[in-house]
Amino acid sequence: MTISTTKKLAGITAAAGLIIALAGCGSAPETSPTGSGEAGSAVDGFKPCMVSDEGGFDDKSFNQLGFEGLEKAAKELNVDFVKVQSDSESDYAPNLQSLVDQNCTLIISVGFALAAATGESAAANPDIEYLSIDDIVDQDFDGETDEPNIKPIIFDTAQAAFLAGYASASYSTAKKVGTFGGQNFPTVSIFMDGFKQGVDYWNSEKSDNVEVIGWDGTDGVFTGGFAANQDAINAAQGIVDQGVDVLLPVGGPIYQSAASVIRDSGRDIALIGVDADVFETDPSVADLLLTSIRKLIDVGVYDAVVAAGKGDFDATPFIGTLENEGVGLAPFHDFEDKVSPDLQSELDTIKAGIIDGSITVKSYLAE
């Protein structure tokens, strides 16, 4: 477990500049990746490919969602695809090169950790189209995506996390909720930022004093990676030991470690999932889940792959928000009868306020 005291300020500033320049760009996902079978045939030679980050394609989170979007698009386009899994950071560049060598025409890199390697690969192969999930690929920090053949698919998850923070504060009887992350990257801390802001909003609206353990708005608890290992268990245990009754782990499979700590505690502690609706992707923890903070990665990938397959690749970034339904809060599922009967209507009102700008949610994508 590590306590981070620094953030990638240059990257945050550059990302914010890009988002300001592109505000409103990128259309919302139009359909669920269940698909309609009407995508049609792809242009000759189209071959979409994907490389995961070290979380792997069975992370029940964003790698899995990205793969599901690719798989559905390839099926509807009637084309073959290739996927390669990364087991460590050292695999990123070689895996990307292996896809180039296999004559892929569209390469999808899943996760901000691949940004540097994706930028280098795109620069070396300008005739190949790239999708970057969760990063704008601005390695020179000039406020623009480094290469014209890269389409970023990114998400202002602070907006949905705000709703989750408010819901967690409403649910908590201990008056303590917790969060921890894999690494202190903007795409991780954006969840924690929104979560804390949602708790703070509850406190201001209800004159309450629910405390957030694990993130103070700048520094927090991080495992140092994205594996469900002893470091993740230690991070979760340290927060659970402080008396929280809601826990938000941000970083792919590390939620599995959090779930094991919750079960071993013997206490009623609710878990919050990220990226996917974890209630659906991992039934083994369904009974613990208050809700999940969703990114529609699967739909974003599906739409972008279908467009590229038809010869309509567009490098304009897609930015998921509450307004375009690129991010959102999953249902309460088994916790439906455990939350306040007024909670959903309050969340609906808050969502509308975030969309119309009367409620401000700060994030590196919104500032």
C-alpha positions as CSV (number, residue, x, y, z in Angstrom):
1,M,0.0,0.0,0.0
2,T,1.3,3.5,-0.8
3,I,0.1,6.9,0.2
4,S,0.4,9.2,-2.8
5,T,1.3,12.9,-2.3
6,T,1.7,13.9,-6.0
7,K,-0.5,14.1,-9.0
8,K,0.4,14.4,-12.7
9,L,-0.4,18.1,-12.8
10,A,1.0,18.7,-16.3
11,G,-1.0,15.9,-17.7
12,I,-4.1,17.1,-15.9
13,T,-3.7,20.6,-17.2
14,A,-3.1,19.5,-20.7
15,A,-6.1,17.2,-20.6
16,A,-8.3,19.9,-19.2
17,G,-7.2,22.2,-22.1
18,L,-8.1,19.5,-24.6
19,I,-11.5,19.0,-23.1
20,I,-12.2,22.8,-23.1
21,A,-11.3,22.9,-26.8
22,L,-13.5,19.9,-27.6
23,A,-16.4,20.5,-25.3
24,G,-19.5,19.0,-26.9
25,C,-17.5,17.0,-29.4
26,G,-18.1,13.3,-29.9
27,S,-21.6,11.9,-30.2
28,A,-23.2,9.8,-27.5
29,P,-23.3,6.0,-27.9
30,E,-26.4,5.2,-29.8
31,T,-27.2,1.7,-28.8
32,S,-26.5,-1.1,-26.4
33,P,-23.7,-3.5,-27.7
34,T,-26.3,-6.2,-27.8
35,G,-26.6,-5.0,-31.4
36,S,-29.2,-5.3,-34.0
37,G,-27.3,-7.3,-36.6
38,E,-27.6,-4.4,-39.0
39,A,-24.0,-3.1,-39.0
40,G,-23.4,-4.5,-42.5
41,S,-20.1,-5.6,-44.1
42,A,-16.8,-3.9,-43.4
43,V,-14.5,-2.3,-46.0
44,D,-12.1,-4.8,-47.6
45,G,-9.2,-5.7,-45.3
46,F,-10.6,-4.2,-42.1
47,K,-9.1,-6.0,-39.1
48,P,-9.7,-4.6,-35.6
49,C,-7.4,-5.6,-32.8
50,M,-7.1,-4.9,-29.1
51,V,-4.5,-5.0,-26.4
52,S,-5.4,-5.0,-22.7
53,D,-3.6,-3.5,-19.8
54,E,-2.2,-5.7,-17.1
55,G,-5.7,-6.2,-15.6
56,G,-6.4,-8.7,-18.4
57,F,-9.6,-9.4,-20.3
58,D,-11.3,-11.2,-17.4
59,D,-11.1,-8.3,-15.0
60,K,-14.9,-8.0,-14.8
61,S,-14.3,-4.3,-15.5
62,F,-13.0,-2.0,-18.3
63,N,-10.8,-4.5,-20.2
64,Q,-13.7,-6.9,-20.3
65,L,-16.1,-4.2,-21.4
66,G,-13.8,-3.1,-24.1
67,F,-13.4,-6.6,-25.4
68,E,-17.2,-7.1,-25.4
69,G,-17.6,-4.0,-27.5
70,L,-15.0,-5.2,-30.0
71,E,-16.4,-8.8,-30.1
72,K,-19.9,-7.5,-30.9
73,A,-18.8,-5.1,-33.5
74,A,-16.6,-7.7,-35.3
75,K,-19.5,-10.1,-35.3
76,E,-21.8,-7.6,-36.9
77,L,-19.2,-6.6,-39.4
78,N,-18.4,-10.2,-40.1
79,V,-14.7,-9.8,-39.7
80,D,-12.0,-11.5,-37.6
81,F,-10.3,-9.7,-34.8
82,V,-7.2,-10.2,-32.7
83,K,-6.7,-9.6,-29.0
84,V,-3.5,-9.7,-27.0
85,Q,-3.3,-9.6,-23.2
86,S,-0.7,-7.7,-21.2
87,D,0.6,-9.2,-18.0
88,S,2.8,-6.3,-17.1
89,E,3.8,-2.8,-18.3
90,S,6.7,-4.2,-20.2
91,D,4.3,-6.0,-22.5
92,Y,2.6,-2.9,-23.8
93,A,5.0,-1.9,-26.6
94,P,5.7,-5.5,-27.8
95,N,2.0,-6.3,-27.8
96,L,1.2,-3.2,-29.9
97,Q,4.0,-4.1,-32.3
98,S,2.7,-7.7,-32.6
99,L,-0.7,-6.3,-33.7
100,V,1.0,-4.1,-36.3
101,D,2.9,-7.1,-37.5
102,Q,-0.4,-9.0,-37.9
103,N,-1.7,-6.3,-40.3
104,C,-4.3,-4.9,-38.0
105,T,-6.0,-1.8,-39.5
106,L,-7.6,-0.6,-36.2
107,I,-5.8,-1.0,-32.9
108,I,-7.6,-0.5,-29.6
109,S,-5.5,0.1,-26.4
110,V,-7.5,-0.4,-23.2
111,G,-6.4,1.8,-20.3
112,F,-4.5,5.0,-19.7
113,A,-1.3,3.0,-18.8
114,L,-0.9,2.2,-22.5
115,A,-0.9,5.9,-23.6
116,A,2.8,6.4,-24.1
117,A,3.2,3.1,-26.0
118,T,0.1,3.8,-28.1
119,G,1.3,7.3,-29.0
120,E,4.7,5.8,-30.2
121,S,3.0,3.1,-32.2
122,A,0.6,5.5,-33.8
123,A,3.4,7.9,-34.8
124,A,5.4,5.0,-36.3
125,N,2.3,3.7,-38.2
126,P,0.3,6.6,-39.5
127,D,-1.8,4.4,-41.8
128,I,-3.2,2.4,-38.9
129,E,-6.2,3.8,-36.9
130,Y,-6.1,3.7,-33.1
131,L,-8.6,3.9,-30.3
132,S,-7.3,4.9,-26.9
133,I,-9.6,4.0,-24.0
134,D,-9.3,6.3,-21.0
135,D,-6.5,8.5,-22.2
136,I,-6.2,11.4,-24.7
137,V,-2.6,10.4,-25.5
138,D,-1.1,13.8,-25.0
139,Q,2.5,12.9,-24.0
140,D,3.9,16.3,-24.9
141,F,1.2,18.1,-22.8
142,D,0.3,20.6,-25.4
143,G,-3.5,20.1,-25.0
144,E,-3.9,18.0,-28.1
145,T,-3.9,14.3,-28.9
146,D,-0.4,13.6,-30.2
147,E,-1.3,11.9,-33.5
148,P,-4.2,12.4,-35.9
149,N,-4.8,8.7,-36.2
150,I,-5.8,8.3,-32.5
151,K,-9.4,8.6,-31.3
152,P,-9.6,9.0,-27.5
153,I,-12.6,7.5,-25.7
154,I,-12.7,9.1,-22.3
155,F,-15.2,9.5,-19.4
156,D,-16.0,12.2,-16.9
157,T,-16.7,9.6,-14.3
158,A,-16.6,12.2,-11.5
159,Q,-20.2,13.1,-12.4
160,A,-21.5,9.5,-11.8
161,A,-19.2,9.1,-8.8
162,F,-20.8,12.3,-7.3
163,L,-24.1,10.4,-7.3
164,A,-22.5,7.3,-5.8
165,G,-20.9,9.5,-3.0
166,Y,-24.3,11.1,-2.2
167,A,-25.9,7.6,-2.2
168,S,-23.2,6.2,0.1
169,A,-23.5,9.1,2.6
170,S,-27.3,8.5,2.6
171,Y,-26.8,4.8,3.2
172,S,-24.1,5.1,5.8
173,T,-25.0,4.7,9.5
174,A,-21.4,4.7,10.6
175,K,-20.9,8.2,9.2
176,K,-17.7,6.9,7.6
177,V,-17.2,5.8,4.0
178,G,-14.0,4.8,2.3
179,T,-12.2,4.6,-1.0
180,F,-8.8,3.5,-2.4
181,G,-7.3,3.2,-5.8
182,G,-4.8,1.3,-7.8
183,Q,-2.5,4.2,-8.8
184,N,-2.8,7.9,-8.5
185,F,-3.5,8.6,-12.2
186,P,-6.2,11.1,-13.1
187,T,-8.5,8.4,-14.5
188,V,-8.4,6.7,-11.1
189,S,-8.6,9.7,-8.8
190,I,-11.5,11.2,-10.9
191,F,-13.7,8.5,-9.3
192,M,-12.5,9.4,-5.9
193,D,-12.8,13.1,-6.5
194,G,-16.4,12.8,-7.6
195,F,-17.2,10.4,-4.7
196,K,-15.9,12.8,-2.1
197,Q,-17.7,15.7,-3.7
198,G,-21.0,13.7,-3.5
199,V,-20.4,13.0,0.2
200,D,-19.7,16.7,0.8
201,Y,-22.8,17.7,-1.0
202,W,-24.9,15.3,1.1
203,N,-23.3,16.9,4.2
204,S,-24.1,20.4,3.1
205,E,-27.7,19.5,2.1
206,K,-28.5,17.5,5.2
207,S,-26.3,19.2,7.8
208,D,-24.5,15.9,8.3
209,N,-20.9,15.0,8.9
210,V,-20.2,11.8,6.9
211,E,-16.4,11.3,6.7
212,V,-14.5,10.1,3.6
213,I,-11.5,7.8,4.5
214,G,-8.8,7.2,1.9
215,W,-9.0,10.3,-0.2
216,D,-8.9,14.0,0.9
217,G,-9.2,15.5,-2.5
218,T,-5.5,15.5,-3.2
219,D,-3.8,12.5,-1.5
220,G,-5.1,9.1,-0.7
221,V,-4.6,5.4,-0.3
222,F,-3.3,3.5,-3.4
223,T,-2.1,-0.1,-3.9
224,G,0.6,0.7,-6.4
225,G,-1.0,-1.5,-9.1
226,F,-4.2,-3.0,-10.4
227,A,-4.0,-6.6,-9.3
228,A,-6.2,-8.3,-6.7
229,N,-3.2,-9.1,-4.4
230,Q,-2.0,-8.6,-0.9
231,D,-1.3,-4.9,-1.4
232,A,-5.0,-4.5,-2.4
233,I,-6.0,-6.5,0.7
234,N,-3.8,-4.4,2.9
235,A,-5.3,-1.2,1.5
236,A,-8.8,-2.4,2.0
237,Q,-8.1,-3.7,5.5
238,G,-6.6,-0.4,6.6
239,I,-9.7,1.5,5.6
240,V,-12.2,-1.1,6.9
241,D,-10.4,-1.0,10.2
242,Q,-11.3,2.7,10.5
243,G,-15.0,1.8,10.7
244,V,-16.4,2.5,7.3
245,D,-19.6,0.9,6.1
246,V,-19.3,1.7,2.4
247,L,-16.1,1.0,0.4
248,L,-15.2,2.2,-3.2
249,P,-12.2,0.4,-4.7
250,V,-11.1,2.0,-8.0
251,G,-8.8,-0.1,-10.2
252,G,-10.2,-3.1,-12.0
253,P,-9.8,-6.4,-10.1
254,I,-8.8,-4.8,-6.8
255,Y,-12.5,-4.8,-5.9
256,Q,-12.1,-8.6,-5.4
257,S,-9.6,-8.0,-2.6
258,A,-12.0,-5.4,-1.1
259,A,-14.8,-8.0,-1.2
260,S,-12.7,-10.6,0.6
261,V,-11.8,-8.1,3.4
262,I,-15.5,-7.1,3.7
263,R,-16.5,-10.8,4.1
264,D,-13.8,-11.5,6.6
265,S,-14.8,-8.5,8.7
266,G,-18.2,-10.0,9.5
267,R,-19.7,-6.5,9.3
268,D,-22.3,-5.0,7.0
269,I,-20.1,-3.1,4.6
270,A,-21.4,-2.2,1.2
271,L,-19.2,-2.3,-1.9
272,I,-19.3,0.0,-4.8
273,G,-18.2,-1.2,-8.2
274,V,-16.6,0.8,-11.0
275,D,-16.7,0.8,-14.8
276,A,-19.2,-2.1,-15.3
277,D,-22.3,-2.9,-13.4
278,V,-20.4,-5.4,-11.3
279,F,-23.6,-6.9,-10.0
280,E,-24.0,-8.3,-13.5
281,T,-20.4,-9.0,-14.4
282,D,-19.4,-10.7,-11.2
283,P,-22.3,-12.4,-9.3
284,S,-19.9,-13.6,-6.7
285,V,-20.0,-10.2,-5.1
286,A,-23.5,-9.2,-6.0
287,D,-24.8,-9.4,-2.5
288,L,-22.3,-6.8,-1.3
289,L,-23.0,-4.2,-4.0
290,L,-24.8,-1.0,-3.2
291,T,-24.3,0.2,-6.8
292,S,-21.6,0.7,-9.5
293,I,-20.2,3.7,-11.2
294,R,-20.5,2.9,-14.9
295,K,-18.6,3.8,-18.0
296,L,-20.1,2.7,-21.3
297,I,-16.8,1.5,-22.6
298,D,-18.4,-1.4,-24.4
299,V,-20.8,0.8,-26.3
300,G,-18.1,3.4,-27.1
301,V,-15.8,0.8,-28.5
302,Y,-18.7,-0.9,-30.4
303,D,-19.7,2.3,-32.1
304,A,-16.2,3.4,-32.9
305,V,-15.2,0.0,-34.4
306,V,-18.4,-0.2,-36.5
307,A,-17.7,3.3,-37.8
308,A,-14.1,2.5,-38.6
309,G,-15.2,-0.8,-40.2
310,K,-17.4,1.1,-42.6
311,G,-14.6,3.5,-43.5
312,D,-15.9,6.3,-41.3
313,F,-13.1,6.5,-38.7
314,D,-13.4,9.8,-36.8
315,A,-10.6,10.9,-34.5
316,T,-12.8,13.3,-32.6
317,P,-12.7,12.4,-28.9
318,F,-15.8,10.8,-27.3
319,I,-16.3,12.3,-23.8
320,G,-18.8,10.3,-21.7
321,T,-20.9,12.4,-19.4
322,L,-24.3,12.1,-17.6
323,E,-25.9,14.2,-20.3
324,N,-24.9,11.9,-23.2
325,E,-25.2,8.8,-21.0
326,G,-21.6,7.9,-21.4
327,V,-21.4,7.5,-17.6
328,G,-24.0,6.7,-15.1
329,L,-25.0,5.0,-11.8
330,A,-26.1,1.3,-11.9
331,P,-29.3,0.2,-10.1
332,F,-29.3,-0.6,-6.4
333,H,-30.3,-4.2,-7.2
334,D,-30.4,-6.1,-3.9
335,F,-30.0,-2.9,-1.9
336,E,-33.2,-1.4,-3.3
337,D,-35.1,-2.0,-0.1
338,K,-32.1,-1.0,2.1
339,V,-31.7,2.6,0.9
340,S,-34.0,5.5,1.7
341,P,-37.2,5.5,-0.3
342,D,-36.4,9.2,-1.1
343,L,-32.9,8.5,-2.4
344,Q,-33.7,7.8,-6.1
345,S,-35.7,10.9,-6.5
346,E,-33.0,13.0,-4.8
347,L,-30.4,11.4,-7.2
348,D,-32.6,12.2,-10.2
349,T,-32.8,15.8,-9.1
350,I,-29.0,16.0,-8.6
351,K,-28.4,14.4,-11.9
352,A,-30.5,17.0,-13.6
353,G,-28.6,19.7,-11.7
354,I,-25.3,18.4,-12.9
355,I,-26.5,18.3,-16.4
356,D,-27.9,21.8,-16.4
357,G,-24.9,23.2,-14.6
358,S,-26.6,24.3,-11.4
359,I,-24.6,21.7,-9.5
360,T,-20.8,21.8,-10.2
361,V,-18.7,18.6,-10.2
362,K,-15.0,19.4,-10.5
363,S,-12.7,17.1,-12.4
364,Y,-9.6,17.3,-14.6
365,L,-12.0,16.8,-17.6
366,A,-14.4,19.6,-16.5
367,E,-12.1,22.4,-15.2
